[in-house]
Amino acid sequence: MLIASHDATHPEFIRACVAAGKPVLCEKPLAPTLEESTALLAGIGSQAALVSLGFMRRFDPGYTALKSAIKDRTMGLPVLVHSTGRGVTGGLGRTNENSVTNSAIHDLDIVPWLLDSPVVEASWHAPRSSTHPLRRTQGALYQDPQLILLRTADGVLSTVDIFLNAGYGYDIRCEVVGETGTASLVEPAKIISDVGLTRSAPYAADWRPRFADAYRLELQAWIDSLSGGEHGPLASAHDGLVASAVADAVITSMHNGGATTPVRVPVV
């Protein structure tokens, strides 16, 4: 079964699937909060093995190449990671919290996956909020952009820059800074135009064209896993719980006004 419904419905639908003995691939997040994620896994027990979570960036060719470069020490030992996610518009109903649990959650999974090291502390920060009209439709209390700092157990410091109403296009970036060099994603633009003394490349309007290959590869890996075949880096239900724990630490920092003292991420 595939679950791609509103975040709040994920626990209910996962429970129904595993009660019927059906393997399930559920879009991220596992649940909107750490409390709900913890209760879900406690309730389904060993049946959590039936659940895979849709962190499709693990299948994106750019991210997999970046992970290989880290493993091969192409740029030496990593010391910093810069992860950026920008969109045209965040849509209606955005809050500071669901910008973390619905959007930044990808970064909270992909950074420790790239580094093979868990996030141990996190903090949330916000600059002056954008005055762009797209952002203003979402309420005066909504901060956009947001900046998240993560520290993994290996000592690497990572920045997560989320700007959902950037306006100019859907833009995903990730740079790993090592002791002897850097490695970065390259946006998969299909064409480059040279017109009027200007060179330009188009941006995607949203996530669908940017991650189409990643979704196809993830879905194929999930299908293969049902027959005991190779499943690649499919995320498990526990991976979803871990990402929820990091998101909870980020939101705790947010509610503390982005205090300078990072919030420890609980071991789950």
N, C-alpha and C positions, 0 to 999 in steps of 0.2 A: 504494500500500500504506500502511496505517496501522500504526504500532508504538506500543503502549501497554502494554508489558510491563515487567518489573523493569528498573531502571536498568542493571544489569550486563549485560543481554542486548542493549542498544541497538547497540553496535558490530557484533556478530555479525549481527544482523538487517539493519542498514543495508547492510553489505557484501553480504549475500545479495540484497537488493533491487536495488542498483545493478549487481551482476554480471548480473542478469537484465534490466537496462535499464528497471527499473520506477521511476517517481517515487515518493517516499516522504515521508510526513508523520510524523515521529517525535516522541513526547512528550519534553519536557525531562527530564534533561539529555542532551547529545550522548553523553556517557560519564561514568562516575563520577569520573574524574580528568582533569587536564590532560594527563598523559602519554598516556592512552588516547585522548583526543580528538585530540591531535596526530598520533598514529600512525594513527588512522582516516582523517583527511583526507589525510595523506601517502600512504596506501595507495590511496585511491580517486581521487586526483588531480582531473582535470577533471569526473569523474562526480559530484563534490560538488554540481554544479548541479542534480542530481536530488533533492537532499535539502532539505526544509523542516523547521524545528524548532518544536515546539509551545509557544511562549511566547504563550499565548492572551490574556494581559492586554493585549497590544497592540490587541486587538479589543474589549475591554470598553468600553461606551459611556462610563462614567465616566472611564476613563483617556484615551480619545481626546478627550473634552471638556477634560480637564486639560491635555493636550498642546497643544490649540488655544489655551487661555488663556495658556499659557507663550509660544507663538509670537506671539500678539497683544499680548504685554506687558500683559495685563489688570491684573496686580499689579506691574508694573515688572519690572526684571531680577531673576531668581531669585537668592537667596543661600543658602537652606537648603531641604532636602527631608526630610520625616519620613515614612518608609514602615514600616507596621506589619502584621504577619501573626500572627494568633492562632487557635488551634484548640481543639477540645474535648479531644482526646487525640491524641498523636503516634503511638500504636500501638506494637507490639512491634518490637524491632530498631533502635530509634533510637540514634544516636551523635551526638556533637558534630559530626563531619565530615559525615555524611549529612543532618543538619539543614540544613547549608549547601548541599550539592550537590543535594539533592532539594527543599527547601522555600524557603530564602532565595535560591536561584538565580533565582526569579522576580523578586525585588527587584533582584538584581545585573544583570538584563537591563532591567527597566522603568525604573530610575532614569536610566541613560545614554540610553535611548530617549526618555524624556520631555524631557531636557535637550539632546538632540542633541550630547552631549559624552561622550567615553569616560572610564571610571574609570581614574585613574592611580595611586592608592594606596588601601590598605585596612588596617583593623585590626579585631581581634576582642576583645570584652570580655564578661565575665559577672559579674552580681551574685551575691549569695547565692542558691543554687539553691532553687527552690520545694520546699516539703515536701508538696505535694499528692500523695495516694496514686497518682494516675495517673502522675506522674513517677517515683515510686520503683520502679515495675515495670520501668523501663528501665535500671536499674543505677545504682550509687552515683556513677559517674564522669560520668554524663550531666548536662550543664548546661542548665537550662531555667528562665528565658528566657536568650537570648543577645542581645548588642547588637553591631552591626557599624557601623563608621564608614567612609564612602567619600568620597573627594575626586575630582571630575571635573576634566577639563582646563580647564574654564571657571572653576575656583576655587570652585564650589558645594560645600558640605559637606552630606552626607546621612547620616541615621541610619536603620538598619534594625533594627527591634525584632521579634525572632522569639520567640513564646511558644506552643509547640505543645500544651502541656497546660494552657491557661488555664481550661478547664472550662466557662466560661459560654456559649460559642458560637463559631462561625466568624466572625471579625471582620477585615476588610481595610480599612485606612485609608491615606490618602496625603495629605499637606499640602505644598503648595509655598509657601514664604515668600519674598515678593518685596520690593523696596525700598519699595513703596508700598501693599502689601496682601498678602492670602493667598488661595489657592484650595485647596479640599479635595474629596475624594470624598464622596458622600452614599451611605450604605448603602441598597440597593434594597429596603427593607421594603415589603411589599404592604399591610399594614394597621397602624394605630396604635390601641391599645385604651385607653379611659378608664374605669377601674373603681376604686372605693373610694379616691377622692382621688389616684389615681396614673395617669399616662400612661406607656404602655410600647409598645415595638416589638419584634417577635421577631427573633432571630438565626437564621441558617441553621445546621444541624447540621454541615455540612461544605462542601467546595468546589463540589459539584455544583449546588445551586440558585443559589449566588452567581454562578457564572461560566457558567451554562447558555447565556446569550445570546452570550457571548464565544466559547465552543466552537463554536456553530452558525455564527457569522460567520466564524471562522477556517476551519472546514471548507469553507464555501461559497467563500471566497477561494482556498483550495487547489484545489478542483475547477475553479474558473474559470481558474486559472493553467495547468491542464493543457491547456486549449484556447487558450491565448494571451491570455486575458482579464485583466481587472484583478485583481491579487492583493493589493492593500492592503499593510499592514505585515507581511506574512509574514516570519518570521525565517528566515535562511539557516543552512546548516551552519557558515559562518564566524562568524555571530552566536553560535552555540552554543559554538564554540571560544573566542570572546572572553569569554563568560560563565564558561567553565571556567577561564580565566586569572585572572579576578577571584576566583572561588571558591578557586583555589589560593593566591592571596595571602592571603585571609582565613584559610585553614587553616594557612598558614605562620605567621601572626601567632598563631593559636590555640596551635600547638605551641611557640611561644616564650613562652607564658604571657600572651598579650595585651599584649606589650611596648608601651610608649608610643610607640615609633618606628614609624610606619606602614610597611607593606611595599609596595614599588613593584610595580605590575602590569606584567608583560612585554607588549610589543607582539607580537601574533600575527597 
